[in-house]
Amino acid sequence: MTDAAMNLPALQDYLAEQGVALQGELTAELIAGGKSNLTYAISDGANKWVLRRPPVSGLTPSAHDMAREFRVVSGLRGSGVPVADAIVLCEDNSVLGAPFAMVEFVEGQVIRNESELARYSDADLTRCTDELVRVLAALHNVDYQAAGLGEFGRPDGYLTRQVGLWAKQWGRVKDGELAANDSDVERLHRALETMIPTQAAATIVHGDYRIDNTILDADDVGQVRAVVDWELSTLGDPLTDVAMMCVYRDPALELVLGEPAAWTSSRLASADELAQQYSTASGRELANWGFYLGLANFKLAVIAAGIDHRYRSGATVGDGFDKAIDAVPIFLAAGLRAVKEQS
């Protein structure tokens, strides 16, 4: 296949120049899922890889950093956190019109929608969520200096920067109907600014952790074969990861993803249960939890707005983007409730 985001002859030439052994002519298939970066399965007939690149337009600055994603996957190899082997990073826009990263194709399954959970018993799904929480705690336990990721981010002041960053992102993507949410955005932003806690730890954070950003074993959903979608990763406060994982349990996530999401299923552990499981697995207390939930809801509202912005600009590939705008006020309201409950 070819589209505006994929130039297969140029990719073939580039990979050959980089010493990647190719057995035949490349083909590409757009992989379902991923509402920010575009993800393709690339094959030469004998081997298979995954290529990720930004959308063709409508970029927000921090959401599509290919070098960041490639670097963290490279650093985590051998850490005990399951990741795909890194193959090549291209920062030359002349190849595909944007930077891209390519990693090995990991065999397994990605569970995205609720119907895909129907094959499994409640006991299977309990083991699955237990393992997802264990892997997240393991990620936060990685010695990032030893992994060569000491310069991967600036953990000092991370929470302050996050609050400011997502407010700025809102200013970049809001237009048309989205502007009706300005007052709630301002209220939530102001509340978060006044509540920023002292950061208790600095770890690698994934930034977008939930079931469909992992590859599970094809036969055993209690085994994570690889954590994927690292473009929001950095060094920062691990509780931001936990809060995002929990906020993603909100049924409004289905409006963002455009389908009945697996992670919102009532058959899985609740947000409160996940938070407590993480606290037990990691030994970390969930202090100032209302702030973290408020920030996570704020981020998800802005992410939904960004998807709507790209949809209206004609920059999305695939279906299911037209309802993202409806999620924005839902997540803003949830964020306001969370900060109010803590205050």
N, C-alpha and C positions, 0 to 999 in steps of 0.2 A: 504494500500500500504506500501511497505518498499523500502528503497534505502540506499545508503551508509551514508546518513546524518540522517537517522531516525531509531531508534531501539525502536519499540513500546512496547515490553515487559519491557524493562528497564525504559521507560518513565512511564508506568503504575505503576510500583513498586515505582518509585520516587514520583509521585504525591500522591499515597496512603500514603507514609511515611510523606509527608508534610501536610497531613490532608485535601487534596482536595477530596471531596465526589464524587466518581465515581459510575455511575449506570450500567456500563457494560464494555465490552472489547473496547479498544481504536481503532479508525481508524484514518488515516491521509490522507490528500489530499494536494498536492502542489498547492498553489494559484498562478495563473498567475501574472506576474509583479515582480519587485524587481530584479535588476541586480547586487546587492551586497550580502545582506543577503538572506537566504532562508526562505520563509514564508509558513507555513502549517496551514490548518484548521484541528483541532483536535476535535474528537467527541467521547463521550461514549454512543451514541445512544439517550441520553436525553438532554445532555448539549453540548455546542460548545465553543471552545476557539481558539485563534490564537497563534501559537508558531513561534518564530523567532530565527534563529541560523545562525552563519557564514557559508560560503561555506566550502567544505571539504578540500580545499587547496588554495594557492595563496592569503593569507590574506595580506592586508595592515593594519598597526597598528591601526589607529584611526577609520577606517570605520566600524568596526564590534563589537563595545563595547556594549554587552548585558546589563551589569550593568548600564551603562549610560542611555540607552533607558528606562529601567525599572524604574530607579530612577526619571527621569523627568516626566514620565507618572504618577507615584505615587504622586509626588509633585504637579502636576497641577490639580489633582482631586479637584473639588469644586472651581476652580479659575475663572470659566466662559469660559475657553478655553475647547472645547469639546475633550475629550480623552476617550479611553477604560479603564475600571477598571483593575488595575494590579492584577494578580493572584499569580504568583510565579516566582522567579529568581533562576536559577541554575548555579553556577559557578564551579561545580564539573565536570570536563571533562570526568569522567569515565561513566557518564550516556549516553550521546550522542556523545562523542568525542570532544565536544566544549561547551562553555557556551550557555545557551539559556534563553529566557524570554517568559512567557506566559501571555496573557491578555484575557479579555472577548471578545467574538465575537460580534461585533456591527452590527446589521442589517442595511442594506442600500445598496448603490451601489457605485462602484468605476468606474469612467469614465476614461478609458485609451486611447481609440482610437477614431479617428475622426468619424467613423461610429456611435458610441454611442451617439454622439452629435445630430445626425439627428432627434432624437425623440423630440427635444426641439426647441422652437421658439427662435428668436433672443432676445426677451424680457426675456425669461427664462434664457438664457445664460448671459445676462447682470446682472440679479439678482444674478446669480451664481458667476461671477467674483467679483461683489460688495461684496458679502458675504465672499469670499476667502480673499479679501484684508482686510475686517473688522476683520476677525479672526486673521490674521497675526498681525495687529495693536494691537489687544487685547492681543495676546501673548507677544508682546514687552512691554505691559503696566503692566504685572504681577509683583508684588513685589516678587522678587525671594528669598529674605531673609525670608519673611513671609511664603513662600511656602516650606521652609526648604531646599532651594537649594543654600544657600550662599557659600557652598564649591563645587558647581557643576562645576566650571571652574575658570580660572584666567582672568578676563576681562582686567586687566592692561597689555598692550603690546600685546593684542590679534591680532591686524592687522599685527604686525611685525612677530609674530609666524606663522600666517596663510601663509604669503608669503614664509617663510622658509619651512614650513611643506609641502606645495604642490610641492615645488621644490625637496624636499627629496623624496616625494612619486614618482615623475617622475623617479628618479634614481632607485627606487626599481622595477618599472614595465616595464621600457623601455627595449626592446630587439628586435632583428631582424629588421623588417621594421620600427618600431617606432623610431629607432635611427636617421632616416632621418629628424626628427623634432627637433633635438637637438639645432640647431642654433636659431630657433624661440623661443624655450623654454628659452634659455639663454637670448635672447633679451628682452622677456616679463618679465622674472624674474628680470633682472637688472632695467628695467623701473619701475616696481612696487616697488622695494626697494627704489628708489629715490623719490617716490611719497607718501609714507605712511603718511596719515594725522593724526592729533591729534584726538583721539577717543572722540566723543562728548557725548556718552551715553553707558551704559552697561545694557544689557537685556538678557533674555533667547533668544537664537537663535535656530531655527529649523535646518537649514543647508541644507534642501532639499525640499523646499516648492513649490508645484504646485498642480494642480487639482487632479492628480492620487495618491497623497500622502494624500488624505483625503477620508473619507467615507461620501457621500452625502445621504440625505434622499431619500428613494426609490421612493417617489412620488413628491418630491419638491427639485429640484437642487439648490434652493436658501437657503437651510439649510444644514450646515455642522454638521454631527452627531459625527464625530471624526477625529482628525488629527492623522496620523500614520507615521511610518518610522522615528523614532527619533534618529537613531544611530549616526548621526553627530551633535546632539544638544550639546550646551554648554552655557556658559556665554560669551558674546562678543558684537560686534557692530551690532545693528539691521539692518543697511544698507547693510550688507553682505547678509542677508536673502532676502531683497528686490531685490538686484541685481541678485541673483541666480534665483528668481522667474521670473525676466524679461529676463534674458539670456536664460532660458529654452524655451522661445517663439520662438527661432531660429529653423527653419525647420531641421537643422542638428541634433536636439534632436532625430529625428526619427531614425537616424543611431545608436544612443546609445541605444534606447529602442527596436529597431528591428520591429517597426510597425508604421503606420500613427498615430502619437500621437495626442491625443485630445488637449493638451496644445499648440500645434503649429498651430491650426486651425485659419484661417483668420476670422472666425466668432466671435472669442473672442477679448477682448480688447487688443490693441497693447501693446508692452513693455513700450513705452512712456506713454500711458494712465494709465497702471497699476502703474507705478512709481508715476505719479501725483496723482492718487487716494489714494495711500498709504500716500503720503505727506500730503494730505488734511485730511485723516482719523486720522493720528497719530500726526499731528502738527509738524512733523520733516522736516527740509529742506534737500534736497538731495545735500549737499555740496560735492565737490570732486567726483562727480558722475563718471567721467571717470576712476578714480582709482578703484572704486567698481565694475564697469563693466569689467574692465581689469582683476581684481582678480577673478571674477565669471567665466569668460571665461577660465582663466588659470586652475581653479579648474575642470571645466567640461572637458577640454581637458585631464587632468590627470585621471579623473574618466573613461573617454572613453578608455584611454590607459590601465587602470587597468582591465576593462572588457575584452579587447582584450587579455591581459596577461593571465587571468584566462581561457578564451576560448581556447587559444593555449596550455594551460597546461592540458586541459581536466577537469577543475574543475567547469564548469558551468552545471546547470541543466535546460533543456528546449532549445528552439530554439531562433533564432534572435540575436545571439551574433557576427556573423561573419562580420558585417558591422561597428562595433564600431570603428575600426581603421581608417575608412575614415572620421570620425568626428574630429579626433585630429587636423589636420592642419586647418580645418575650424574654430574651436574655438580659436586656437592660433592666427590666422589672425584677428579675430574679437577683441580679446583682445589687440593686437597691435594697431588696429585702435582706440580703445577706449582711450588708454593712450595717443596716439598721439594727438587726438582731445582735450584732456584736457591740454596738455603741451603748 
